[in-house]
Amino acid sequence: MYNEIFDRKIEDVGLQTGIDRLTPEKIEKTVKQVLEGETGAKLKVYHDTCVRCGMCAKACHFYQSHLEPSYSPVAKIHQSIGVLIEKDGKVGPDFIYQCAQIAYTECNLCRRCVHYCPLGIDTAYMMSTMRRICHKLGVTPQYIQDTAHSHSATMNQMWVKDDEWVDSLLWQEEEARDEFPDMRIPLDVDGVDFLYSVIGPEPKFRTHLIYQAAAIFHEAGANWTMPSEPGWDNSDMAMFSGDFEMMGRLKRAHFECAQKLHVKRIVMGECGHAFRSIYDQGNRWLGWKDYPVEVVHSVEFFTELFKAGKIKMKAKHPGIATIQDPCNIIRGRGLYDHLRFLAHEVCEEIVEMAPNGEHNYCCAAGGGIINCGPPFKNVRMSGNKAKADQLKAAYDKGARTILAPCHNCHGGLEDIIHHYGIDMEIKFLGDIIYANMVKTKAVEE
């Protein structure tokens, strides 16, 4: 049988409730709807050309951490979406549970395996299709489904109400007065150079990051704004849950904020998955040939500021740091040179992880896995011993700081260093730039 190899089921109320409602007829109908109506030659070519050579195994941190063949990308494909294709969706509810657990919690969609496949098969696309089928069947882990619900209800990840969002910005502006008396966090200013967008957890849990970004922009003399209305949150868990309709609504709202204010471009905060939803998936789902407004990641924008001399460092971050390469901006977007330039501008010394760049291991939180919640935390931790080993090797070379310009990377790496007892701190670029830049407009200077 096709699922004899799968013996690691984890109980999740969302998955169980979903499969309890399924019938074989509904499964077959839904699978056919997705395969025939939403996929095409790409999925067929990937499925038909895979020769099961296993070259992808060494690419996957789950396999490298367990050294168990069933965790290899090819095995995960052929325990889930591959079976649905071969059997035309004629499977039972219990098998869908297996597919959902694999697709949501044992694959970060990091695309490292693409670099190892001699045929260039995109496992992440195939797993995303598997998640799409699970979403349409109503079989998703409870925690990530709750987050997708928050997007649909409030257009942001954290159930932040409209007035709470504006209050958070005003609060940070008020906090800044002792340090920067003239600093403002502009709202709804028409025709400026850029709109700055952040992810939902920033006003909820990491409001200081908005303060820091505003301080950097203030020092640089930037002409910018933030939006007051829904669309300010650029995060997108709906993309990872398989709710592409909601993903499209989020991206449309995000761009419409910028269009209404006639800004020249959007600068996105230090988040990888949100950037992916812009350059890779959300725009495609909406059928757009190109973005209606130019979008750049903060790594690109900070590079511009430094190269233009608008931001200068009075001191560099002390000691030795290493760099976490976020999958969605390095492997997915090619910002390796930008990140290295910034790292050497802001840190005294850099020790690279091995491997690094597009071959670096994922943080174990991306792809929505961290959002699947506590039931699967041990899966993440045991599944990324490979990243822990990377960090320990960098630590042995003297690195005590991890530079990670991505929220998911922070969440995943924080869990890893605590689980494996690695004494390192994690910093955003904004953390280091704000703390060590020349502040000509601050009171003390």
C-alpha positions as CSV (number, residue, x, y, z in Angstrom):
1,M,0.0,0.0,0.0
2,Y,1.1,3.5,-0.7
3,N,1.0,4.7,2.9
4,E,2.7,1.8,4.7
5,I,5.8,4.0,5.0
6,F,4.0,6.7,6.8
7,D,4.1,6.0,10.6
8,R,4.4,9.4,12.1
9,K,0.9,10.7,12.4
10,I,0.5,13.7,14.7
11,E,-2.9,14.6,16.1
12,D,-4.3,18.0,15.0
13,V,-7.9,19.1,15.5
14,G,-8.0,20.9,12.2
15,L,-6.8,18.0,10.2
16,Q,-9.0,15.5,12.1
17,T,-12.1,17.6,11.9
18,G,-11.5,18.1,8.2
19,I,-11.2,14.5,7.2
20,D,-14.2,13.5,9.4
21,R,-16.3,15.4,6.9
22,L,-14.8,13.8,3.8
23,T,-16.1,11.2,1.4
24,P,-14.2,9.4,-1.3
25,E,-16.5,11.1,-3.9
26,K,-15.7,14.6,-2.6
27,I,-12.0,13.9,-2.5
28,E,-12.0,12.6,-6.1
29,K,-14.1,15.5,-7.4
30,T,-11.9,18.1,-5.6
31,V,-8.6,16.6,-6.8
32,K,-9.8,16.6,-10.4
33,Q,-11.0,20.2,-10.1
34,V,-7.6,21.4,-9.0
35,L,-5.5,19.2,-11.3
36,E,-7.6,19.9,-14.4
37,G,-8.7,23.5,-13.6
38,E,-5.7,25.1,-11.8
39,T,-2.6,23.2,-13.0
40,G,-1.3,22.4,-16.4
41,A,1.8,21.3,-18.2
42,K,4.2,22.3,-15.4
43,L,2.8,19.8,-12.8
44,K,2.5,17.0,-15.4
45,V,6.1,17.5,-16.6
46,Y,7.4,17.5,-13.0
47,H,5.5,14.4,-12.2
48,D,6.3,12.5,-15.4
49,T,10.0,13.4,-15.5
50,C,10.9,12.6,-11.9
51,V,13.1,9.4,-12.1
52,R,13.3,9.0,-8.3
53,C,17.0,9.3,-8.4
54,G,17.1,10.7,-4.8
55,M,19.6,13.5,-5.7
56,C,17.2,15.9,-3.9
57,A,17.6,14.0,-0.5
58,K,20.8,15.8,0.4
59,A,19.2,19.1,-0.2
60,C,16.4,18.7,2.4
61,H,17.0,19.6,6.0
62,F,14.4,17.1,7.1
63,Y,16.3,14.3,5.4
64,Q,19.7,15.5,6.5
65,S,18.4,15.7,10.1
66,H,16.8,12.3,10.2
67,L,18.8,10.4,7.5
68,E,15.5,8.6,6.8
69,P,14.6,8.1,3.1
70,S,10.9,8.9,3.7
71,Y,11.8,12.5,4.5
72,S,13.5,13.1,1.2
73,P,11.6,15.4,-1.2
74,V,11.0,12.7,-3.8
75,A,9.6,10.4,-1.1
76,K,7.3,13.1,0.3
77,I,6.0,13.8,-3.2
78,H,5.4,10.2,-3.9
79,Q,3.6,9.8,-0.5
80,S,1.2,12.6,-1.3
81,I,0.5,14.5,-4.5
82,G,2.1,11.8,-6.7
83,V,-0.4,9.3,-5.5
84,L,-3.3,11.6,-6.1
85,I,-2.1,12.1,-9.7
86,E,-1.6,8.4,-10.3
87,K,-4.9,7.4,-8.8
88,D,-6.9,10.2,-10.2
89,G,-7.9,11.3,-6.7
90,K,-9.4,7.9,-5.8
91,V,-8.1,7.8,-2.2
92,G,-9.7,7.7,1.2
93,P,-9.9,10.4,4.0
94,D,-7.1,8.9,6.1
95,F,-4.7,9.3,3.1
96,I,-5.6,12.9,2.9
97,Y,-4.6,13.4,6.5
98,Q,-1.2,11.9,5.6
99,C,-0.9,14.2,2.6
100,A,-1.8,17.3,4.7
101,Q,0.7,16.5,7.4
102,I,3.5,16.0,4.9
103,A,2.7,19.1,2.8
104,Y,2.1,21.5,5.7
105,T,4.5,20.4,8.3
106,E,7.3,18.4,6.6
107,C,8.2,20.7,3.7
108,N,9.2,24.3,4.1
109,L,8.7,25.1,0.4
110,C,12.2,26.4,0.6
111,R,13.2,25.2,-2.9
112,R,16.7,24.1,-1.9
113,C,16.0,20.8,-3.6
114,V,15.5,22.5,-7.0
115,H,19.2,23.2,-7.0
116,Y,20.1,19.5,-6.6
117,C,17.5,18.0,-9.0
118,P,19.2,17.2,-12.4
119,L,15.8,17.8,-14.0
120,G,15.0,21.1,-12.2
121,I,11.8,19.7,-10.6
122,D,10.2,22.3,-8.3
123,T,9.0,20.3,-5.3
124,A,7.7,23.4,-3.6
125,Y,5.2,24.0,-6.5
126,M,4.0,20.4,-6.2
127,M,3.7,20.7,-2.4
128,S,1.8,24.0,-2.8
129,T,-0.6,22.2,-5.1
130,M,-1.0,19.5,-2.5
131,R,-1.8,22.2,0.1
132,R,-4.3,23.8,-2.3
133,I,-6.2,20.5,-2.6
134,C,-6.2,20.1,1.2
135,H,-7.5,23.7,1.6
136,K,-10.4,23.0,-0.8
137,L,-11.1,19.8,1.1
138,G,-11.2,21.7,4.4
139,V,-8.2,19.8,5.8
140,T,-5.7,22.3,7.2
141,P,-3.8,22.4,10.5
142,Q,-5.9,24.4,13.0
143,Y,-3.3,27.1,13.8
144,I,-2.6,28.1,10.3
145,Q,-6.3,28.0,9.4
146,D,-7.0,30.4,12.3
147,T,-4.4,32.8,10.9
148,A,-5.9,32.6,7.4
149,H,-9.3,33.4,9.1
150,S,-7.7,36.5,10.6
151,H,-6.7,37.6,7.1
152,S,-10.2,37.2,5.8
153,A,-11.8,39.0,8.7
154,T,-9.4,41.9,9.3
155,M,-7.1,41.9,6.2
156,N,-4.2,41.4,8.6
157,Q,-2.5,38.4,10.3
158,M,-3.0,39.4,13.9
159,W,-6.6,40.6,14.2
160,V,-5.4,44.1,14.6
161,K,-8.4,46.5,14.4
162,D,-8.2,49.6,12.1
163,D,-8.0,52.0,15.0
164,E,-5.4,49.9,16.8
165,W,-3.1,50.0,13.8
166,V,-3.2,53.8,13.6
167,D,-2.8,54.0,17.4
168,S,0.3,51.9,17.2
169,L,1.9,54.2,14.7
170,L,1.0,57.3,16.8
171,W,2.4,55.6,19.9
172,Q,5.7,55.0,18.2
173,E,5.8,58.5,16.9
174,E,5.2,59.8,20.5
175,E,7.9,57.4,21.8
176,A,10.4,59.0,19.4
177,R,10.0,62.6,20.6
178,D,12.7,62.3,23.3
179,E,15.2,61.1,20.7
180,F,14.0,62.7,17.5
181,P,11.8,65.7,18.3
182,D,11.0,66.3,14.6
183,M,10.4,62.7,13.6
184,R,7.0,61.8,12.2
185,I,5.4,58.5,11.0
186,P,3.5,60.0,8.1
187,L,0.0,58.6,7.3
188,D,-1.7,58.7,3.9
189,V,0.6,61.3,2.3
190,D,-0.1,61.5,-1.4
191,G,2.5,61.3,-4.1
192,V,5.6,60.5,-2.0
193,D,8.6,58.4,-3.0
194,F,7.5,55.2,-1.2
195,L,5.0,53.5,1.0
196,Y,6.4,51.4,3.8
197,S,4.6,48.1,4.5
198,V,5.1,45.7,7.4
199,I,3.8,42.3,8.6
200,G,1.0,42.0,11.1
201,P,3.1,40.9,14.1
202,E,5.0,44.2,14.1
203,P,2.2,46.4,15.5
204,K,1.2,43.5,17.7
205,F,4.5,42.2,19.1
206,R,7.5,44.0,17.6
207,T,6.4,47.6,17.4
208,H,9.9,48.8,18.1
209,L,10.8,47.7,14.5
210,I,8.5,50.3,13.2
211,Y,10.2,52.9,15.4
212,Q,13.6,51.8,14.1
213,A,12.6,51.9,10.5
214,A,11.0,55.4,10.9
215,A,14.3,56.6,12.6
216,I,16.4,55.3,9.7
217,F,14.1,56.9,7.1
218,H,14.1,60.1,9.2
219,E,17.9,60.2,9.3
220,A,18.1,59.5,5.5
221,G,15.7,62.4,4.8
222,A,13.2,60.0,3.0
223,N,9.9,61.2,1.6
224,W,7.6,58.4,2.6
225,T,4.3,57.3,4.1
226,M,2.4,54.4,5.7
227,P,-1.3,53.7,4.9
228,S,-4.0,53.9,7.5
229,E,-6.4,51.6,5.9
230,P,-6.4,47.8,5.5
231,G,-3.8,46.6,3.1
232,W,-0.9,47.8,5.3
233,D,-0.1,44.2,6.3
234,N,2.0,42.5,3.7
235,S,2.1,39.1,5.3
236,D,0.2,36.2,3.6
237,M,-0.5,32.9,5.5
238,A,-3.3,32.3,3.1
239,M,-0.7,31.7,0.4
240,F,0.7,28.9,2.6
241,S,-2.6,27.5,3.7
242,G,-3.7,27.1,0.0
243,D,-6.4,29.7,0.2
244,F,-5.4,31.4,-3.0
245,E,-8.6,33.4,-3.2
246,M,-7.7,35.1,0.0
247,M,-4.1,35.5,-1.1
248,G,-5.4,37.4,-4.1
249,R,-7.5,39.7,-2.0
250,L,-4.5,40.5,0.2
251,K,-2.2,41.3,-2.6
252,R,-4.9,43.5,-4.4
253,A,-5.5,45.4,-1.2
254,H,-1.8,45.9,-0.7
255,F,-1.2,47.3,-4.1
256,E,-4.4,49.4,-4.0
257,C,-3.2,51.2,-0.9
258,A,-0.1,52.3,-2.8
259,Q,-2.1,53.2,-5.9
260,K,-4.6,55.3,-4.0
261,L,-1.7,57.3,-2.5
262,H,0.1,57.6,-5.9
263,V,3.4,56.5,-4.4
264,K,6.3,55.7,-6.7
265,R,7.0,52.3,-5.1
266,I,6.5,50.1,-2.1
267,V,9.3,49.3,0.3
268,M,8.6,46.0,2.3
269,G,10.0,45.4,5.7
270,E,12.3,42.6,6.7
271,C,10.1,39.6,5.8
272,G,10.7,36.9,3.3
273,H,7.4,35.1,2.8
274,A,5.5,38.4,2.2
275,F,8.0,39.3,-0.5
276,R,7.5,35.9,-2.1
277,S,3.7,36.4,-2.2
278,I,4.4,39.6,-4.2
279,Y,7.0,38.4,-6.7
280,D,6.1,34.8,-7.1
281,Q,2.5,33.8,-6.2
282,G,0.0,36.5,-5.4
283,N,0.6,38.5,-8.6
284,R,0.3,35.4,-10.7
285,W,-2.9,34.3,-9.1
286,L,-4.4,37.8,-9.9
287,G,-3.3,37.3,-13.5
288,W,-1.0,40.4,-13.6
289,K,1.8,40.5,-16.1
290,D,3.7,42.9,-13.8
291,Y,3.3,44.7,-10.5
292,P,1.1,47.8,-10.7
293,V,3.6,49.5,-8.3
294,E,7.3,48.8,-8.1
295,V,8.2,46.8,-5.0
296,V,11.6,46.4,-3.3
297,H,12.6,44.5,-0.2
298,S,14.2,46.5,2.7
299,V,17.5,44.7,2.0
300,E,17.5,46.4,-1.4
301,F,16.4,49.7,0.0
302,F,19.0,49.8,2.9
303,T,21.6,49.0,0.3
304,E,20.5,52.1,-1.7
305,L,20.7,54.3,1.4
306,F,24.2,53.2,2.3
307,K,25.5,53.5,-1.2
308,A,24.0,57.0,-1.5
309,G,25.7,58.0,1.7
310,K,22.3,58.8,3.3
311,I,23.0,56.4,6.2
312,K,26.4,56.1,7.9
313,M,27.6,54.0,10.8
314,K,29.3,55.6,13.8
315,A,30.3,52.1,14.9
316,K,29.8,48.6,13.7
317,H,28.1,45.8,15.6
318,P,30.8,44.3,17.8
319,G,32.2,40.9,17.5
320,I,31.7,38.2,14.9
321,A,28.3,37.6,13.2
322,T,27.0,35.0,10.8
323,I,24.3,35.5,8.1
324,Q,21.0,33.6,7.8
325,D,20.0,33.7,4.1
326,P,16.2,33.9,4.0
327,C,15.0,31.5,1.3
328,N,12.5,33.8,-0.3
329,I,14.9,36.8,-0.8
330,I,18.2,34.9,-1.5
331,R,17.3,31.6,-3.2
332,G,14.0,33.1,-4.5
333,R,15.0,36.6,-5.4
334,G,18.8,36.7,-5.7
335,L,19.6,39.4,-3.1
336,Y,22.8,37.6,-2.0
337,D,25.2,40.5,-3.0
338,H,22.9,43.1,-1.4
339,L,22.8,41.2,1.9
340,R,26.6,40.6,2.0
341,F,27.2,44.3,1.3
342,L,25.0,45.3,4.2
343,A,26.4,42.7,6.5
344,H,30.0,44.0,6.0
345,E,28.8,47.6,6.3
346,V,27.2,47.1,9.7
347,C,29.1,44.3,11.4
348,E,32.8,44.2,12.5
349,E,33.4,40.7,11.2
350,I,31.4,38.1,9.3
351,V,31.8,34.3,9.4
352,E,29.8,32.6,6.7
353,M,27.7,29.5,7.4
354,A,28.7,26.5,5.3
355,P,27.0,26.2,2.9
356,N,25.6,29.7,2.4
357,G,23.7,31.8,-0.1
358,E,21.3,29.9,-2.2
359,H,22.5,26.7,-0.7
360,N,21.9,27.8,2.9
361,Y,19.5,25.7,5.0
362,C,16.0,27.0,5.7
363,C,15.3,28.4,9.2
364,A,12.7,25.6,9.9
365,A,9.9,28.2,10.2
366,G,9.3,29.2,6.6
367,G,6.6,27.9,4.3
368,G,4.0,28.4,7.0
369,I,5.3,25.5,9.1
370,I,5.8,27.6,12.2
371,N,2.2,28.8,11.8
372,C,1.0,25.2,12.1
373,G,1.5,25.6,15.8
374,P,2.5,23.7,18.9
375,P,1.4,20.2,17.7
376,F,4.2,20.3,15.2
377,K,7.0,22.2,17.0
378,N,8.9,19.0,17.8
379,V,8.7,18.1,14.1
380,R,10.4,21.4,13.2
381,M,13.1,21.0,15.8
382,S,14.0,17.4,15.0
383,G,13.6,18.2,11.3
384,N,16.3,20.9,11.4
385,K,19.2,19.5,13.3
386,A,21.0,20.4,10.1
387,K,20.5,24.1,10.7
388,A,21.5,23.7,14.4
389,D,24.8,22.0,13.2
390,Q,25.4,25.0,10.9
391,L,24.9,27.4,13.7
392,K,27.1,25.4,16.1
393,A,29.9,25.4,13.4
394,A,29.6,29.2,13.1
395,Y,29.6,29.5,16.9
396,D,32.8,27.5,17.1
397,K,34.4,30.1,14.7
398,G,33.4,32.8,17.1
399,A,30.1,34.0,15.8
400,R,27.7,35.1,18.6
401,T,25.2,37.1,16.4
402,I,23.0,35.8,13.6
403,L,22.0,38.5,11.1
404,A,18.6,37.5,9.8
405,P,16.5,40.0,7.8
406,C,13.3,38.0,8.0
407,H,10.6,37.5,10.7
408,N,10.1,33.8,10.0
409,C,13.8,33.3,10.3
410,H,13.8,35.0,13.7
411,G,11.0,32.7,14.9
412,G,12.6,29.5,13.6
413,L,16.1,30.3,14.7
414,E,15.0,31.4,18.2
415,D,13.4,28.0,18.6
416,I,16.5,26.2,17.3
417,I,19.0,28.0,19.5
418,H,16.9,27.4,22.6
419,H,16.1,23.8,21.7
420,Y,19.8,22.9,20.9
421,G,21.3,25.2,23.6
422,I,23.3,27.5,21.3
423,D,24.3,30.8,22.9
424,M,23.7,33.2,20.0
425,E,21.5,36.3,19.6
426,I,19.5,37.1,16.5
427,K,19.3,40.6,14.9
428,F,17.4,42.3,12.1
429,L,19.3,44.7,9.9
430,G,17.1,47.4,11.3
431,D,18.2,46.5,14.9
432,I,21.9,47.0,14.1
433,I,21.5,50.0,11.8
434,Y,19.4,51.9,14.2
435,A,21.6,51.2,17.2
436,N,24.9,52.1,15.5
437,M,24.1,54.7,12.8
438,V,25.1,58.3,12.9
439,K,22.1,60.2,14.2
440,T,22.5,63.8,13.1
441,K,18.8,64.5,13.8
442,A,18.7,63.0,17.3
443,V,18.8,65.2,20.4
444,E,22.0,63.7,21.8
445,E,23.8,64.6,18.6
